[in-house]
Amino acid sequence: MESRVNRYYKRKLERKNKKIKIFLLFSIFLILFGGLNIVNDCYNFLTEVENKVIFNYNYTNGFHDIELMGEKYNISQIKINKQINEVITKIKDKVTHIIDDMNVLLNN
């Protein structure tokens, strides 16, 4: 049987592992985009062509324009804000649920 202290340390370790995974994922994306920029610069230097782009990012009039490997993606800032707000409301709901559970446990 597992004691409360063991469960506490297990949850603490799980949270720490989750933070490490998020940090590593973020780092991998940074390395990926840095590598794409290096490849883009080398490609333009070797072919002596200035307008070939492997990766490009622009923000104009509320739209994020991302060009990746010749494909263009337009993402609206409104969509991004909507997704962020949905995530924030889910987090707030989860936190209030946890606080309510903690209050029930402490009152009993």
C-alpha positions as YAML, in Angstrom:
chain: A
units: angstrom
residues:
- id: 1
  name: MET
  ca: [0.00, 0.00, 0.00]
- id: 2
  name: GLU
  ca: [1.24, 3.45, -0.90]
- id: 3
  name: SER
  ca: [1.46, 6.15, 1.73]
- id: 4
  name: ARG
  ca: [0.43, 9.76, 1.26]
- id: 5
  name: VAL
  ca: [4.03, 10.89, 1.26]
- id: 6
  name: ASN
  ca: [4.89, 8.44, -1.51]
- id: 7
  name: ARG
  ca: [1.94, 9.60, -3.59]
- id: 8
  name: TYR
  ca: [2.94, 13.23, -3.00]
- id: 9
  name: TYR
  ca: [6.51, 12.59, -4.17]
- id: 10
  name: LYS
  ca: [5.23, 10.58, -7.12]
- id: 11
  name: ARG
  ca: [2.96, 13.47, -8.22]
- id: 12
  name: LYS
  ca: [5.79, 15.93, -7.67]
- id: 13
  name: LEU
  ca: [8.08, 13.82, -9.86]
- id: 14
  name: GLU
  ca: [5.39, 13.57, -12.56]
- id: 15
  name: ARG
  ca: [4.98, 17.38, -12.58]
- id: 16
  name: LYS
  ca: [8.74, 17.82, -12.83]
- id: 17
  name: ASN
  ca: [8.92, 15.34, -15.73]
- id: 18
  name: LYS
  ca: [6.07, 17.16, -17.49]
- id: 19
  name: LYS
  ca: [7.90, 20.49, -17.19]
- id: 20
  name: ILE
  ca: [11.08, 18.91, -18.55]
- id: 21
  name: LYS
  ca: [9.17, 17.45, -21.52]
- id: 22
  name: ILE
  ca: [7.63, 20.84, -22.35]
- id: 23
  name: PHE
  ca: [11.03, 22.53, -22.11]
- id: 24
  name: LEU
  ca: [12.62, 19.90, -24.37]
- id: 25
  name: LEU
  ca: [9.83, 20.22, -26.93]
- id: 26
  name: PHE
  ca: [10.23, 24.01, -26.98]
- id: 27
  name: SER
  ca: [14.01, 23.61, -27.34]
- id: 28
  name: ILE
  ca: [13.59, 21.18, -30.24]
- id: 29
  name: PHE
  ca: [11.38, 23.69, -32.08]
- id: 30
  name: LEU
  ca: [13.94, 26.44, -31.52]
- id: 31
  name: ILE
  ca: [16.72, 24.23, -32.86]
- id: 32
  name: LEU
  ca: [14.54, 23.24, -35.85]
- id: 33
  name: PHE
  ca: [13.81, 26.84, -36.85]
- id: 34
  name: GLY
  ca: [17.41, 27.89, -36.25]
- id: 35
  name: GLY
  ca: [18.56, 25.05, -38.49]
- id: 36
  name: LEU
  ca: [16.06, 26.05, -41.18]
- id: 37
  name: ASN
  ca: [17.42, 29.60, -41.15]
- id: 38
  name: ILE
  ca: [20.99, 28.33, -41.49]
- id: 39
  name: VAL
  ca: [20.02, 26.04, -44.38]
- id: 40
  name: ASN
  ca: [18.14, 28.91, -46.02]
- id: 41
  name: ASP
  ca: [21.18, 31.21, -45.81]
- id: 42
  name: CYS
  ca: [23.55, 28.51, -47.11]
- id: 43
  name: TYR
  ca: [21.20, 27.64, -49.97]
- id: 44
  name: ASN
  ca: [20.91, 31.28, -51.02]
- id: 45
  name: PHE
  ca: [24.69, 31.73, -50.78]
- id: 46
  name: LEU
  ca: [25.53, 28.63, -52.80]
- id: 47
  name: THR
  ca: [22.96, 29.20, -55.55]
- id: 48
  name: GLU
  ca: [23.52, 32.98, -55.56]
- id: 49
  name: VAL
  ca: [19.77, 33.49, -55.60]
- id: 50
  name: GLU
  ca: [18.35, 36.04, -53.20]
- id: 51
  name: ASN
  ca: [14.61, 35.37, -53.39]
- id: 52
  name: LYS
  ca: [14.53, 31.62, -52.63]
- id: 53
  name: VAL
  ca: [13.15, 31.12, -49.16]
- id: 54
  name: ILE
  ca: [12.92, 27.89, -47.19]
- id: 55
  name: PHE
  ca: [11.52, 29.55, -44.08]
- id: 56
  name: ASN
  ca: [10.05, 33.04, -43.73]
- id: 57
  name: TYR
  ca: [7.83, 34.78, -41.20]
- id: 58
  name: ASN
  ca: [5.97, 38.10, -41.48]
- id: 59
  name: TYR
  ca: [3.24, 39.77, -39.43]
- id: 60
  name: THR
  ca: [0.98, 42.21, -41.27]
- id: 61
  name: ASN
  ca: [-2.52, 43.50, -40.58]
- id: 62
  name: GLY
  ca: [-3.36, 40.92, -37.93]
- id: 63
  name: PHE
  ca: [-2.14, 37.93, -39.94]
- id: 64
  name: HIS
  ca: [0.93, 35.79, -39.40]
- id: 65
  name: ASP
  ca: [2.36, 34.82, -42.78]
- id: 66
  name: ILE
  ca: [4.56, 31.75, -42.55]
- id: 67
  name: GLU
  ca: [6.34, 30.33, -45.57]
- id: 68
  name: LEU
  ca: [7.81, 26.89, -45.02]
- id: 69
  name: MET
  ca: [9.42, 24.86, -47.82]
- id: 70
  name: GLY
  ca: [7.52, 26.78, -50.48]
- id: 71
  name: GLU
  ca: [4.12, 26.42, -48.78]
- id: 72
  name: LYS
  ca: [2.47, 29.61, -47.50]
- id: 73
  name: TYR
  ca: [0.33, 29.63, -44.37]
- id: 74
  name: ASN
  ca: [-1.77, 32.60, -43.22]
- id: 75
  name: ILE
  ca: [-2.85, 32.45, -39.59]
- id: 76
  name: SER
  ca: [-5.18, 35.07, -38.16]
- id: 77
  name: GLN
  ca: [-4.29, 36.64, -34.82]
- id: 78
  name: ILE
  ca: [-7.97, 36.32, -33.89]
- id: 79
  name: LYS
  ca: [-7.73, 32.51, -34.23]
- id: 80
  name: ILE
  ca: [-4.61, 32.46, -32.09]
- id: 81
  name: ASN
  ca: [-6.26, 34.60, -29.41]
- id: 82
  name: LYS
  ca: [-9.34, 32.36, -29.47]
- id: 83
  name: GLN
  ca: [-7.23, 29.24, -28.93]
- id: 84
  name: ILE
  ca: [-5.27, 30.91, -26.14]
- id: 85
  name: ASN
  ca: [-8.49, 31.99, -24.41]
- id: 86
  name: GLU
  ca: [-9.90, 28.45, -24.67]
- id: 87
  name: VAL
  ca: [-6.78, 27.02, -23.08]
- id: 88
  name: ILE
  ca: [-6.85, 29.66, -20.33]
- id: 89
  name: THR
  ca: [-10.51, 28.93, -19.51]
- id: 90
  name: LYS
  ca: [-9.78, 25.19, -19.37]
- id: 91
  name: ILE
  ca: [-6.88, 25.84, -17.01]
- id: 92
  name: LYS
  ca: [-9.01, 28.13, -14.83]
- id: 93
  name: ASP
  ca: [-11.78, 25.51, -14.67]
- id: 94
  name: LYS
  ca: [-9.27, 22.83, -13.72]
- id: 95
  name: VAL
  ca: [-7.72, 25.04, -11.03]
- id: 96
  name: THR
  ca: [-11.10, 25.91, -9.51]
- id: 97
  name: HIS
  ca: [-12.00, 22.22, -9.54]
- id: 98
  name: ILE
  ca: [-8.75, 21.38, -7.75]
- id: 99
  name: ILE
  ca: [-9.31, 24.17, -5.20]
- id: 100
  name: ASP
  ca: [-12.85, 22.93, -4.55]
- id: 101
  name: ASP
  ca: [-11.56, 19.40, -4.03]
- id: 102
  name: MET
  ca: [-8.88, 20.68, -1.67]
- id: 103
  name: ASN
  ca: [-11.49, 22.60, 0.33]
- id: 104
  name: VAL
  ca: [-13.67, 19.51, 0.59]
- id: 105
  name: LEU
  ca: [-10.71, 17.46, 1.79]
- id: 106
  name: LEU
  ca: [-9.64, 20.08, 4.31]
- id: 107
  name: ASN
  ca: [-13.15, 20.56, 5.70]
- id: 108
  name: ASN
  ca: [-13.73, 16.85, 6.28]
...
